[in-house]
Amino acid sequence: MESIGSAVTAYWHKYATLLLAPVLAAVVSISYFVVRSEDFLTVQSAEIPNKTALPEIVSGQKYVQEIHGERGGLERISLQLATYARTNQSNVSISLSDSQGNIIREWTLKSSILKDNTYRTLEIGRRLKNSNGQTYYLTLTSDASPGNGITVWTGESGKGLSLNGKALGKTFCYRLGYRASHSNLFSRANGFHVMVLFVLAYIIFTLLPHLSRIRIEHSFLTVWIFLSLMYAFSATLFSVPDEYAHLSRSYELSYGYLMSDVNEQTGQIGRRLPLDIDLGLISRNWQSFSDNKGLKISDHKAFRDFQTVAVYSPVTYLPQAIGICFARHLTDNISVIVYSGRFANWLFITLILYASIRIIPVGKEVLALIALMPMNIHECVSLASDGLVVSVSILMISAVIYLRYRQSSRIKVWQYVVLYLLAWIISQLKLVYLPFILVYTLIPDALFGGSKKKWLHLAVIAFLAVVSNLVWLKLCGKFLIHNGSDFGANLGFILHHPINYLVTLARTFLNGSSWMLETMVGSLLAWLNVPVPGVLVQIYLCIIGYHFWVNRTKASGKELVSSLVFGFIAVSIVLLIATSEYLYWTQPFAKSVEGIQGRYLIPLLLPLYFAISNPSGLLESKNQQVNLSVNTSSFVTCINFCACTALLFYCIAL
């Protein structure tokens, strides 16, 4: 009997727990969808500007406000009340009636619990489906004696208010709350995207228990593809910062122009492109996209200003440019062209991430957690280059760790090509990430054929990376934007007051660290105006912190050098990012650095992880995660579903 009980317990622990996490994640996801859909379906009329308050409302006075419904689904009315900053012992009676005098709802408010100068919401209790164009009457009376009554704020921008049958020529300050039918969620183009989101979510939640049984690179790829599709069907085109500019720069490169042009008449930086069309028609919302999906590129070229990205190397937009070039030779449909650029960028990033998680011998689940952040996926399915920076930096570290701990034979020719190419690409993407090249110092001398050969190769790699970047900056230095900052003054401050500058950096990160970490995960998506549930973001950070802490290993000797190198890379890049933002985006003598975005820090997570958890110690540990756990994949899917829900309803409501 004991063996049977043990077998049942083992079976329950093995299979029931596999289902518990996905089911819980699905429940949370659907609950959030329901809440967000209620918010989306609820529309509130504009506030009437308050001008004056009525005299104290006492017994014997009967105020009647005429109200006109402007849409269907009237559900609540809010009145701006005032209590004279005192606790009044009286009752206020309010009723809502239709144009025939039929009472729809009555309310009795205790004056003692009302707050001064705030809106009090009156719930009707049901949707008035046919309220559009209908007239209603809000009647307000009180049993208060003088000195014990409340009042209502009024505005002069409307009429319809009367006292004991006499028109006052003003209006209550009120707001009307409408709620559309749930069928609106599934109507026209909006409904299609809602259904696609749910179908994708259903498939991925169903697959999650099975993904823990396959190799982690395959389970990661499965989750990555489904989540990427969810973002593609949730967020409209140009939903990430500066994507309009990214399109213009990519389009320019698709013609073979490596550098942008200068408009001699206006001084703008950009190029004449066949994009003289209203791109807002395909980005405003999904219904607008559906109505204008046949929009074509213009017959003539107009100068487009994209100075914010003109300084970036052609390498930054190479995948996007390839996709756009391929598409525009087949069609003149602008939506197809943009999505081709997006897809090429995403595909390039996907291949790099898959290769990284496949070859890295340790930290596979941490790598997956970093790549599957809502912010990172959202950027990767766009025309932006941030996802490419993350993927290339991850591949560099993965390749070095593989060579250091797994390869015993000398580096092959194709591996040299990859190492050189990755270093050159990372230097071209953004100069501040150049310290990633230092990770090559961790490759054993023997793999190069000796110490001299190793340092010769590293010197050549560093030389090519730095020189090529400096050459590019020299060619396009005139495109640099200072955004109101004074580069000379800020540089002088750093050189002459280094201690004060360090204090400025410390103040920046101490005051803004929480915001940076949360936005790094994806607490604010789109143009940093679409919030994701904060509690899920905090949990995500805790999960990453847990992996950093539980797998930490002590390093000594050569392995201590490895940890120090990873730590130095992370710290130096943080300083370079902050200094770059200070020089080009911060007002002179500002108390803190402006412009540091959380997504800039995503590439630093993996080196920081290996600085704390030495790869050598991780390899010796028996607790290494070789599969993507159900708990991790379930939570990742949950937070990304919620993020897609927020993006979807934001795009629908625009």
PLY file of the C-alpha trace (Angstrom):
ply
format ascii 1.0
element vertex 654
property float x
property float y
property float z
element edge 653
property int vertex1
property int vertex2
end_header
0.00 0.00 0.00
2.81 2.37 0.82
4.40 1.75 -2.59
1.07 2.48 -4.31
0.70 5.70 -2.31
4.23 6.71 -3.18
3.61 5.97 -6.85
0.42 8.04 -6.85
2.21 10.89 -5.12
5.09 10.74 -7.61
2.64 10.65 -10.52
0.74 13.63 -9.13
3.94 15.58 -8.52
5.23 14.82 -12.02
2.16 15.52 -14.10
-0.19 17.70 -12.06
2.48 20.31 -11.38
3.20 20.42 -15.10
-0.38 21.52 -15.67
-0.70 23.80 -12.65
1.62 26.57 -13.90
0.12 26.84 -17.42
-3.44 26.77 -16.04
-2.64 29.44 -13.47
-0.89 31.56 -16.11
-3.87 31.16 -18.44
-6.32 32.20 -15.71
-4.28 35.32 -14.92
-4.01 36.14 -18.62
-7.72 35.78 -19.31
-8.58 37.74 -16.16
-6.37 40.59 -17.31
-7.94 40.45 -20.77
-11.41 40.75 -19.23
-10.36 43.71 -17.08
-8.66 45.48 -19.97
-11.62 44.83 -22.26
-13.93 46.46 -19.70
-11.64 49.48 -19.59
-11.53 49.59 -23.36
-15.31 49.33 -23.76
-15.88 52.10 -21.23
-15.82 55.64 -22.59
-16.18 58.77 -20.49
-17.40 62.12 -21.78
-15.25 65.20 -21.37
-15.45 67.19 -18.14
-17.44 70.41 -18.13
-15.08 73.15 -16.87
-16.25 74.30 -13.45
-16.92 77.99 -13.05
-18.99 78.57 -9.92
-20.73 76.48 -7.30
-24.45 76.72 -6.64
-25.64 78.25 -3.39
-26.00 75.76 -0.56
-28.71 73.26 -1.49
-31.33 73.05 1.27
-34.78 71.59 1.76
-37.44 72.87 -0.63
-35.10 73.32 -3.61
-35.41 71.11 -6.65
-32.66 71.20 -9.26
-33.25 69.47 -12.58
-30.48 68.97 -15.14
-31.28 68.03 -18.72
-28.86 65.45 -20.12
-28.41 64.38 -23.74
-26.91 60.99 -24.57
-24.18 61.16 -27.21
-23.71 57.42 -27.69
-25.32 54.16 -26.72
-24.65 52.29 -23.50
-25.04 55.01 -20.84
-24.03 53.31 -17.60
-22.99 55.94 -15.05
-23.19 59.64 -14.26
-20.64 61.58 -12.20
-21.36 64.89 -10.46
-18.78 67.30 -9.06
-19.92 68.01 -5.51
-18.65 70.38 -2.83
-19.14 70.14 0.94
-17.74 73.53 2.03
-14.89 71.55 3.67
-17.16 70.37 6.46
-19.06 67.27 7.57
-22.73 67.83 6.83
-25.51 65.86 8.48
-28.07 65.65 5.68
-29.22 63.47 2.82
-29.15 64.21 -0.90
-31.74 62.54 -3.13
-30.97 62.12 -6.84
-33.07 60.49 -9.51
-32.66 59.86 -13.25
-35.74 59.79 -15.47
-36.39 59.56 -19.19
-38.18 62.04 -21.42
-41.55 60.49 -20.53
-40.96 60.99 -16.82
-40.28 57.33 -16.04
-37.76 57.00 -13.23
-34.78 54.89 -14.27
-32.77 54.97 -11.05
-32.78 56.73 -7.67
-29.88 57.37 -5.29
-29.69 58.62 -1.72
-26.33 60.03 -0.64
-25.27 60.76 2.92
-23.64 64.18 2.94
-21.36 63.16 5.81
-19.37 60.75 3.62
-19.05 62.97 0.56
-15.65 64.42 -0.31
-15.16 68.08 -1.09
-14.67 69.21 -4.70
-14.61 65.71 -6.19
-16.73 63.76 -8.65
-19.25 61.36 -7.18
-20.13 58.49 -9.52
-23.74 57.33 -9.72
-24.03 53.82 -11.15
-27.23 53.26 -13.11
-26.93 49.53 -12.61
-27.54 48.59 -16.23
-26.60 49.72 -19.70
-29.06 52.02 -21.41
-28.48 50.53 -24.85
-30.44 53.15 -26.79
-29.14 56.23 -24.95
-27.67 57.79 -28.09
-29.75 60.88 -28.93
-32.04 60.40 -25.95
-32.87 63.10 -23.37
-32.75 62.35 -19.65
-33.41 64.43 -16.56
-31.31 64.35 -13.39
-33.24 65.63 -10.38
-31.45 66.65 -7.16
-33.06 67.57 -3.82
-31.87 67.69 -0.22
-33.34 67.62 3.28
-30.57 69.89 4.60
-31.11 72.90 6.81
-28.99 76.04 6.24
-25.37 75.45 7.22
-25.69 71.71 6.82
-26.00 71.19 3.08
-23.76 70.49 0.12
-23.57 72.09 -3.31
-22.74 71.26 -6.91
-20.20 72.88 -9.21
-21.60 74.37 -12.41
-20.23 75.50 -15.74
-21.31 78.14 -18.17
-20.39 76.23 -21.32
-23.82 74.57 -21.41
-27.40 74.93 -20.29
-30.27 72.76 -19.17
-30.23 73.40 -15.42
-33.33 74.69 -13.65
-34.26 75.46 -10.05
-37.91 74.85 -9.09
-38.83 75.11 -12.76
-36.85 78.29 -13.51
-33.99 78.03 -16.05
-30.61 79.12 -14.67
-28.70 79.33 -17.97
-25.92 77.01 -16.77
-25.21 73.33 -16.29
-24.09 70.89 -13.63
-20.46 69.81 -13.93
-21.10 66.20 -14.85
-19.53 63.38 -16.81
-21.30 60.54 -18.56
-19.88 57.03 -18.67
-20.79 54.75 -21.56
-19.97 51.09 -22.01
-20.12 49.44 -25.39
-21.33 45.90 -25.88
-18.81 43.06 -25.70
-19.74 42.25 -29.28
-17.73 45.36 -30.23
-14.58 43.44 -29.29
-15.24 40.98 -32.08
-16.43 43.34 -34.77
-14.68 44.04 -38.04
-10.86 44.24 -38.04
-10.64 44.54 -34.26
-12.38 41.22 -33.79
-9.99 39.47 -36.14
-6.96 40.54 -34.11
-8.64 39.64 -30.81
-9.42 36.17 -32.14
-5.89 35.67 -33.49
-4.43 36.69 -30.13
-6.64 34.16 -28.33
-5.93 31.35 -30.78
-2.18 31.88 -30.47
-2.44 32.04 -26.67
-4.52 28.86 -26.57
-1.97 26.99 -28.68
1.04 28.11 -26.67
-0.60 27.43 -23.29
-1.51 23.95 -24.55
2.04 23.28 -25.68
3.79 24.51 -22.53
3.70 21.22 -20.54
5.29 19.40 -23.50
8.03 21.96 -24.13
9.90 21.01 -20.96
10.63 17.60 -22.48
12.53 18.84 -25.51
15.86 20.60 -25.90
15.79 24.10 -24.58
16.75 25.76 -27.87
13.74 24.12 -29.52
11.33 25.01 -26.72
12.70 28.57 -26.70
12.23 28.84 -30.45
8.63 27.62 -30.17
7.74 30.10 -27.45
9.62 32.88 -29.25
7.76 32.35 -32.52
4.32 32.28 -30.93
4.97 35.31 -28.74
6.41 37.22 -31.70
3.25 36.48 -33.69
1.15 37.72 -30.78
3.02 41.04 -30.79
2.75 41.29 -34.58
-1.04 40.94 -34.41
-1.40 43.18 -31.35
0.69 46.26 -32.13
0.13 48.20 -35.32
2.90 49.42 -37.59
5.15 52.17 -36.22
4.24 51.29 -32.65
7.78 51.58 -31.27
9.73 54.83 -30.81
11.14 56.36 -34.01
9.91 53.54 -36.26
8.93 56.09 -38.90
12.57 57.19 -38.99
13.75 53.56 -38.99
11.61 52.94 -42.06
13.08 55.92 -43.91
16.68 54.95 -43.12
16.04 51.31 -44.10
14.27 52.40 -47.28
17.22 54.62 -48.15
19.64 51.72 -47.69
17.49 49.47 -49.87
18.43 51.74 -52.79
22.13 51.37 -51.97
22.64 54.77 -50.31
24.96 54.18 -47.36
24.85 57.77 -46.13
21.93 60.15 -45.83
21.63 63.39 -47.77
21.34 67.02 -46.73
18.50 69.20 -47.98
20.31 72.35 -49.07
17.18 74.47 -48.77
16.04 73.45 -45.29
19.21 71.92 -43.82
17.31 68.74 -42.92
19.07 65.37 -42.88
17.38 62.58 -44.84
16.64 61.70 -48.46
14.04 62.03 -51.17
11.94 58.85 -50.97
8.61 57.68 -52.44
7.01 57.89 -49.01
5.01 61.07 -49.48
1.92 59.38 -48.04
0.01 59.49 -44.79
1.53 56.53 -42.93
-0.85 57.22 -40.07
-3.60 55.60 -42.13
-1.99 52.17 -41.63
-0.79 52.76 -38.08
-3.61 54.64 -36.35
-5.55 51.51 -35.37
-6.39 48.10 -36.79
-9.61 49.23 -38.41
-7.81 52.07 -40.13
-5.13 49.61 -41.23
-7.78 47.28 -42.64
-9.46 50.13 -44.52
-6.15 51.33 -46.01
-4.13 48.13 -46.37
-4.02 48.68 -50.11
-2.18 51.99 -49.69
0.67 52.27 -52.21
3.94 54.17 -52.24
3.73 57.57 -53.87
4.51 58.17 -57.53
6.94 60.96 -56.74
9.70 61.34 -54.19
9.61 63.86 -51.35
12.36 64.71 -48.89
11.93 62.91 -45.57
13.78 64.11 -42.49
15.20 61.33 -40.30
18.19 62.99 -38.69
17.67 61.05 -35.45
18.86 57.82 -37.13
20.97 59.13 -40.03
24.09 58.81 -37.88
23.63 55.04 -37.51
25.84 52.75 -39.59
24.30 50.90 -42.55
24.95 47.66 -40.67
22.28 48.69 -38.17
19.55 48.47 -40.77
20.96 45.85 -43.13
18.34 43.13 -42.40
15.47 45.62 -42.67
16.89 47.04 -45.91
17.17 43.57 -47.43
13.54 42.82 -46.61
12.36 46.17 -47.99
14.46 45.81 -51.15
13.03 42.37 -51.82
9.44 43.51 -51.24
9.50 46.73 -53.24
10.69 44.81 -56.30
7.57 42.68 -56.04
4.92 45.19 -54.95
4.21 48.87 -54.35
1.97 48.14 -51.35
3.48 50.06 -48.44
2.11 47.71 -45.77
3.71 44.69 -47.45
6.99 46.58 -47.79
7.07 47.62 -44.13
6.14 44.16 -42.89
8.83 42.65 -45.10
11.40 44.87 -43.42
10.05 43.91 -40.03
10.09 40.21 -40.86
13.66 40.28 -42.18
14.82 42.02 -39.01
12.96 39.53 -36.81
14.22 36.52 -38.79
17.85 37.65 -38.54
17.50 38.16 -34.78
15.71 34.82 -34.36
18.52 32.89 -36.06
21.14 34.60 -33.91
19.25 33.91 -30.67
18.63 30.29 -31.63
22.31 29.79 -32.40
23.27 31.46 -29.11
21.07 29.32 -26.89
22.15 26.22 -28.78
25.91 26.68 -28.36
26.11 28.27 -24.91
26.93 25.48 -22.45
25.52 27.19 -19.31
22.91 29.81 -18.45
20.51 28.73 -21.16
17.35 29.52 -19.19
18.71 32.91 -18.13
19.47 33.67 -21.77
15.89 32.69 -22.64
14.50 34.93 -19.89
16.48 37.87 -21.21
15.42 37.33 -24.81
11.74 36.77 -23.94
11.28 40.05 -22.09
8.22 41.93 -23.41
10.35 44.96 -24.27
12.84 42.88 -26.26
10.24 40.94 -28.26
8.29 44.13 -28.99
11.44 45.74 -30.37
12.45 42.66 -32.35
9.21 42.52 -34.35
9.68 46.14 -35.44
12.13 48.00 -37.69
14.17 49.14 -34.67
17.77 47.98 -34.18
17.72 47.38 -30.41
16.86 43.70 -30.85
19.86 43.24 -33.12
22.17 44.75 -30.49
20.81 42.34 -27.87
21.11 39.26 -30.09
24.62 40.01 -31.40
25.96 40.72 -27.91
24.42 37.48 -26.65
25.97 35.51 -29.51
29.41 36.99 -28.79
29.26 35.88 -25.17
27.80 32.48 -26.06
30.54 31.84 -28.61
33.31 32.79 -26.19
31.94 30.61 -23.38
31.64 27.70 -25.79
35.22 28.15 -26.98
36.55 28.56 -23.44
34.83 25.59 -21.83
33.82 23.19 -24.59
36.26 23.38 -27.51
39.68 21.79 -27.20
40.87 22.01 -30.80
42.24 25.16 -32.40
39.86 27.73 -33.81
38.82 26.97 -37.38
38.82 29.47 -40.22
35.05 29.89 -40.22
35.16 30.53 -36.48
37.73 33.28 -37.00
35.41 34.80 -39.58
32.51 34.72 -37.12
34.58 36.28 -34.31
35.86 39.07 -36.55
32.42 39.68 -38.02
30.64 39.83 -34.65
33.17 42.30 -33.26
32.84 44.49 -36.33
29.03 44.35 -36.25
28.77 45.27 -32.56
31.09 48.22 -33.12
28.91 49.40 -36.02
25.61 49.03 -34.19
26.38 51.41 -31.34
29.78 52.63 -30.19
28.83 52.38 -26.51
28.69 48.57 -26.79
32.27 48.31 -28.08
33.56 46.90 -24.71
31.84 43.62 -25.60
34.95 42.91 -27.66
36.86 42.47 -24.39
35.09 39.14 -23.90
37.44 37.70 -26.55
40.29 37.94 -24.05
38.74 34.97 -22.24
39.34 32.59 -25.14
42.24 30.27 -24.20
45.61 30.97 -25.84
45.89 27.37 -27.04
42.87 27.76 -29.32
44.74 30.47 -31.23
47.95 28.46 -31.36
49.73 30.46 -28.68
49.64 33.66 -26.69
51.29 35.80 -29.36
48.85 34.74 -32.05
45.95 35.35 -29.72
46.91 38.90 -28.89
47.77 39.60 -32.51
44.27 38.56 -33.55
42.70 40.56 -30.73
44.74 43.61 -31.68
43.62 43.33 -35.31
39.98 42.81 -34.25
40.08 45.83 -31.96
41.82 47.93 -34.58
39.28 47.09 -37.29
36.34 47.67 -34.97
37.55 50.99 -33.59
38.91 52.39 -36.85
35.83 51.46 -38.87
33.63 53.12 -36.26
35.76 56.25 -36.13
35.76 56.44 -39.94
31.98 56.25 -39.97
31.67 58.91 -37.26
34.03 61.11 -39.24
31.90 60.74 -42.36
28.55 61.35 -40.68
29.60 63.49 -37.70
27.55 66.37 -39.08
24.42 64.25 -38.54
24.87 64.06 -34.77
22.00 65.58 -32.79
22.55 67.48 -29.58
18.83 67.94 -28.86
19.25 71.28 -27.11
22.30 70.16 -25.15
25.67 71.90 -25.29
28.23 69.22 -26.17
31.21 71.47 -25.42
29.88 72.63 -22.07
28.96 69.09 -21.00
32.34 67.71 -22.07
34.11 70.52 -20.22
32.12 69.73 -17.09
33.17 66.07 -17.23
36.85 66.90 -17.76
37.12 69.69 -15.20
34.72 68.36 -12.56
35.02 64.55 -12.70
33.93 64.09 -9.08
30.82 66.19 -9.59
30.07 64.20 -12.74
30.33 60.94 -10.80
27.87 62.40 -8.29
25.55 63.22 -11.21
25.79 59.62 -12.42
25.13 58.26 -8.94
22.10 60.51 -8.55
20.80 59.41 -11.95
20.94 55.71 -11.21
19.82 55.95 -7.60
16.76 58.00 -8.49
15.95 56.29 -11.77
17.05 52.69 -11.20
13.53 51.42 -10.51
12.14 53.01 -13.67
15.08 51.78 -15.76
14.74 48.19 -14.55
10.98 48.10 -14.99
11.05 49.60 -18.49
13.90 47.23 -19.35
11.49 44.35 -18.79
8.64 46.21 -20.47
6.49 48.05 -17.93
5.83 50.67 -20.62
5.60 49.60 -24.25
4.92 51.31 -27.59
6.05 54.93 -27.25
6.39 54.33 -23.49
2.68 55.04 -23.11
1.17 51.55 -22.87
1.48 50.15 -19.32
1.92 46.46 -18.54
0.76 45.12 -15.13
3.40 46.31 -12.66
3.13 43.26 -10.42
4.06 40.96 -13.33
7.05 43.14 -14.18
8.20 43.01 -10.56
7.85 39.22 -10.54
9.87 39.02 -13.75
12.66 41.01 -12.13
12.48 38.73 -9.08
12.76 35.63 -11.27
15.85 37.03 -12.98
17.27 38.04 -9.59
16.59 34.55 -8.28
18.55 32.97 -11.12
21.39 35.40 -10.54
21.45 34.60 -6.83
20.76 30.86 -6.66
23.39 30.00 -9.28
26.10 32.28 -7.97
29.50 30.58 -7.68
32.78 31.66 -6.22
35.67 32.08 -8.61
39.39 31.97 -7.98
42.53 32.20 -10.05
41.89 32.39 -13.77
38.15 32.10 -13.25
38.20 35.18 -11.04
39.66 37.04 -14.01
36.73 35.79 -16.08
34.21 37.19 -13.60
36.08 40.49 -13.45
36.09 40.78 -17.25
32.33 40.24 -17.45
31.79 42.71 -14.64
34.05 45.29 -16.27
32.17 44.95 -19.57
28.83 45.60 -17.88
30.05 48.56 -15.81
31.99 50.20 -18.66
29.02 50.01 -21.02
26.74 51.54 -18.39
29.18 54.43 -18.02
29.47 54.85 -21.79
25.68 54.88 -22.21
25.27 57.44 -19.44
28.09 59.63 -20.75
26.75 59.50 -24.30
23.29 60.55 -23.12
24.83 63.28 -20.99
26.84 64.73 -23.86
24.12 64.65 -26.51
20.78 64.74 -24.71
21.24 66.47 -21.35
21.01 70.17 -20.66
24.27 71.75 -19.40
24.88 71.42 -15.65
21.79 69.26 -15.17
21.55 67.40 -11.88
20.99 64.05 -13.58
21.48 62.41 -16.98
18.50 62.50 -19.31
17.47 60.01 -21.98
18.65 56.66 -20.55
16.09 54.06 -21.61
15.64 50.73 -19.87
15.99 48.81 -23.14
19.59 50.02 -23.45
20.46 47.83 -20.45
19.10 44.52 -21.79
22.43 43.50 -23.46
24.20 43.91 -20.10
22.20 41.25 -18.25
24.09 38.22 -19.59
27.60 39.54 -18.82
26.35 40.65 -15.41
25.01 37.15 -14.80
28.36 35.55 -15.63
30.15 38.12 -13.49
28.14 36.87 -10.50
27.79 33.23 -11.51
31.10 32.10 -12.98
30.64 29.77 -15.97
33.23 27.32 -14.60
31.30 26.91 -11.36
28.04 26.59 -13.26
29.47 23.77 -15.36
30.42 21.88 -12.19
26.99 22.42 -10.65
24.47 19.59 -10.84
21.54 21.99 -10.75
22.01 23.36 -14.24
18.74 23.88 -16.09
18.96 22.02 -19.40
15.29 22.51 -20.33
12.99 25.50 -20.35
10.97 24.83 -17.20
7.18 24.86 -17.32
7.03 27.46 -14.56
9.35 29.84 -16.41
7.71 29.41 -19.81
4.24 29.76 -18.28
5.06 33.03 -16.57
6.86 34.39 -19.63
3.82 33.57 -21.76
1.49 35.13 -19.21
3.26 38.49 -18.98
3.68 38.69 -22.75
0.01 37.87 -23.31
-0.90 40.69 -20.91
1.51 43.01 -22.73
-0.07 42.10 -26.08
-3.53 42.68 -24.62
-2.51 46.16 -23.50
-1.02 46.92 -26.92
-4.05 45.51 -28.75
-6.62 47.57 -26.87
-4.46 50.66 -27.13
-4.27 50.19 -30.90
-8.01 49.56 -31.16
-8.90 52.62 -29.11
-6.78 55.09 -31.07
0 1
1 2
2 3
3 4
4 5
5 6
6 7
7 8
8 9
9 10
10 11
11 12
12 13
13 14
14 15
15 16
16 17
17 18
18 19
19 20
20 21
21 22
22 23
23 24
24 25
25 26
26 27
27 28
28 29
29 30
30 31
31 32
32 33
33 34
34 35
35 36
36 37
37 38
38 39
39 40
40 41
41 42
42 43
43 44
44 45
45 46
46 47
47 48
48 49
49 50
50 51
51 52
52 53
53 54
54 55
55 56
56 57
57 58
58 59
59 60
60 61
61 62
62 63
63 64
64 65
65 66
66 67
67 68
68 69
69 70
70 71
71 72
72 73
73 74
74 75
75 76
76 77
77 78
78 79
79 80
80 81
81 82
82 83
83 84
84 85
85 86
86 87
87 88
88 89
89 90
90 91
91 92
92 93
93 94
94 95
95 96
96 97
97 98
98 99
99 100
100 101
101 102
102 103
103 104
104 105
105 106
106 107
107 108
108 109
109 110
110 111
111 112
112 113
113 114
114 115
115 116
116 117
117 118
118 119
119 120
120 121
121 122
122 123
123 124
124 125
125 126
126 127
127 128
128 129
129 130
130 131
131 132
132 133
133 134
134 135
135 136
136 137
137 138
138 139
139 140
140 141
141 142
142 143
143 144
144 145
145 146
146 147
147 148
148 149
149 150
150 151
151 152
152 153
153 154
154 155
155 156
156 157
157 158
158 159
159 160
160 161
161 162
162 163
163 164
164 165
165 166
166 167
167 168
168 169
169 170
170 171
171 172
172 173
173 174
174 175
175 176
176 177
177 178
178 179
179 180
180 181
181 182
182 183
183 184
184 185
185 186
186 187
187 188
188 189
189 190
190 191
191 192
192 193
193 194
194 195
195 196
196 197
197 198
198 199
199 200
200 201
201 202
202 203
203 204
204 205
205 206
206 207
207 208
208 209
209 210
210 211
211 212
212 213
213 214
214 215
215 216
216 217
217 218
218 219
219 220
220 221
221 222
222 223
223 224
224 225
225 226
226 227
227 228
228 229
229 230
230 231
231 232
232 233
233 234
234 235
235 236
236 237
237 238
238 239
239 240
240 241
241 242
242 243
243 244
244 245
245 246
246 247
247 248
248 249
249 250
250 251
251 252
252 253
253 254
254 255
255 256
256 257
257 258
258 259
259 260
260 261
261 262
262 263
263 264
264 265
265 266
266 267
267 268
268 269
269 270
270 271
271 272
272 273
273 274
274 275
275 276
276 277
277 278
278 279
279 280
280 281
281 282
282 283
283 284
284 285
285 286
286 287
287 288
288 289
289 290
290 291
291 292
292 293
293 294
294 295
295 296
296 297
297 298
298 299
299 300
300 301
301 302
302 303
303 304
304 305
305 306
306 307
307 308
308 309
309 310
310 311
311 312
312 313
313 314
314 315
315 316
316 317
317 318
318 319
319 320
320 321
321 322
322 323
323 324
324 325
325 326
326 327
327 328
328 329
329 330
330 331
331 332
332 333
333 334
334 335
335 336
336 337
337 338
338 339
339 340
340 341
341 342
342 343
343 344
344 345
345 346
346 347
347 348
348 349
349 350
350 351
351 352
352 353
353 354
354 355
355 356
356 357
357 358
358 359
359 360
360 361
361 362
362 363
363 364
364 365
365 366
366 367
367 368
368 369
369 370
370 371
371 372
372 373
373 374
374 375
375 376
376 377
377 378
378 379
379 380
380 381
381 382
382 383
383 384
384 385
385 386
386 387
387 388
388 389
389 390
390 391
391 392
392 393
393 394
394 395
395 396
396 397
397 398
398 399
399 400
400 401
401 402
402 403
403 404
404 405
405 406
406 407
407 408
408 409
409 410
410 411
411 412
412 413
413 414
414 415
415 416
416 417
417 418
418 419
419 420
420 421
421 422
422 423
423 424
424 425
425 426
426 427
427 428
428 429
429 430
430 431
431 432
432 433
433 434
434 435
435 436
436 437
437 438
438 439
439 440
440 441
441 442
442 443
443 444
444 445
445 446
446 447
447 448
448 449
449 450
450 451
451 452
452 453
453 454
454 455
455 456
456 457
457 458
458 459
459 460
460 461
461 462
462 463
463 464
464 465
465 466
466 467
467 468
468 469
469 470
470 471
471 472
472 473
473 474
474 475
475 476
476 477
477 478
478 479
479 480
480 481
481 482
482 483
483 484
484 485
485 486
486 487
487 488
488 489
489 490
490 491
491 492
492 493
493 494
494 495
495 496
496 497
497 498
498 499
499 500
500 501
501 502
502 503
503 504
504 505
505 506
506 507
507 508
508 509
509 510
510 511
511 512
512 513
513 514
514 515
515 516
516 517
517 518
518 519
519 520
520 521
521 522
522 523
523 524
524 525
525 526
526 527
527 528
528 529
529 530
530 531
531 532
532 533
533 534
534 535
535 536
536 537
537 538
538 539
539 540
540 541
541 542
542 543
543 544
544 545
545 546
546 547
547 548
548 549
549 550
550 551
551 552
552 553
553 554
554 555
555 556
556 557
557 558
558 559
559 560
560 561
561 562
562 563
563 564
564 565
565 566
566 567
567 568
568 569
569 570
570 571
571 572
572 573
573 574
574 575
575 576
576 577
577 578
578 579
579 580
580 581
581 582
582 583
583 584
584 585
585 586
586 587
587 588
588 589
589 590
590 591
591 592
592 593
593 594
594 595
595 596
596 597
597 598
598 599
599 600
600 601
601 602
602 603
603 604
604 605
605 606
606 607
607 608
608 609
609 610
610 611
611 612
612 613
613 614
614 615
615 616
616 617
617 618
618 619
619 620
620 621
621 622
622 623
623 624
624 625
625 626
626 627
627 628
628 629
629 630
630 631
631 632
632 633
633 634
634 635
635 636
636 637
637 638
638 639
639 640
640 641
641 642
642 643
643 644
644 645
645 646
646 647
647 648
648 649
649 650
650 651
651 652
652 653
